[in-house]
Amino acid sequence: MFRPLELYAGLKYTRAKRRNHFISFISSISMGGIALAVMLLITVLSVMNGFEAELRDRILGMASHVEISSGRGSLSDWQSLEKEVDRRVENVDGAAPYISGEGMLRTGRNLSGTLIRGVLPAQERNVSDVSQHMVGGEFDSLEKGKYRIVIGAELATLLGVDVGDKVDLMIPEANITPAGIVPRFRRFTVGGIFKVGMYEYDRGMVMIHMADAATLYNMKDGVSGLRLHLKDMFDAPDVSRQLQVMLDPGKRVSDWTRQHANFFHAIATEKTVMFIILSLIIAVAAFNIVSMLVMVVTDKQGDIAILRTLGMAPKSVMAIFMVQGSLIGVIGTVVGVALGILLSINIEHIVPMLESLLKTDLLSADVYYISQLKAELHEADVVRIALLSLVLSFLSTLYPAWRAARVQPAEALRYE
């Protein structure tokens, strides 16, 4: 005979055609509910992982891993500082100075505020990837004294300009002239247009040559700071602390984990909350196993009584129904994991199909930080979700199985 007996009987009950079709229906609903909940949880967490990774990459494509600035507003002799950092900090693989400020772009009747970053194009490539996202013109068109400007695609659309057009850049500093105090401005030629896919930068940032920025802001040989690119972005807090100890107290050191701490903390909190909420869906689906098994126990009281009369121990009866309920949970979990992985892998193709079918933009660039939905499947998330589903399914079998073990043979057989 098949051993162990409890497993054999549990599998037999699961495969058998029940007289009560409603029980079969509840069993199918329980299995489908667990599969659906597991699929949704895997997909949602994968999408949020992809959102976080994509957003982090896009932010750090424009921002810096570590930034050194001066408490006095201007950082002098940045070349010596760059050599010292390169010599004493092993994890740094790129550095670039910058001058930052705020200004206003004007062309005709169109006007828009913007962030200004003065850069050295050759070194800027070491710390950002804006040069890889040019949709018009050339990033290397930024040359000293040529007064060319590189702007984001959204800002170019707003101002109605293209490569080669003229724009007036005004900064919040004044020149004293015989006619009075007038804002300081300079006419620039659009040398390039970039699109990094993040509305905040595509709409609100421009780049000019650092020498031109120094002339506008009267910085002379000083810069606003030095941007560092690390081999491993997650080492930024350690490098930041190392630099803070190494440099004199007049210099400030910050890293991307502090500059965007609230933002990424909010994403982490949202992921945790979504995991808890969707886990409750798995719990609700698993509770259907309770009602199904209770009805099965009621339906099979005669069989239970016969098994008990033949000498089967209560714990063995309990094991039979635990096997039956757990099998439903296992099948639902396996199906849900398979569907969740399949959906997560193909989410990038499914969303455009839905947008085309519904004729609407689900992720508008001017509303969301990113306009393309991507998923990043983590093995740890899949394992955690599968284990959670299996544990809840197993726990759902305990009460009905305990009731089955308490069936008294004499009482059950009295009305048979």
Summary of the structure (lengths in Angstrom):
residues: 416
radius of gyration: 32.5
end to end distance: 27.6
largest distance: 114.1
contacts: 1385
relative contact order: 0.19
helix: 57%
strand: 20%
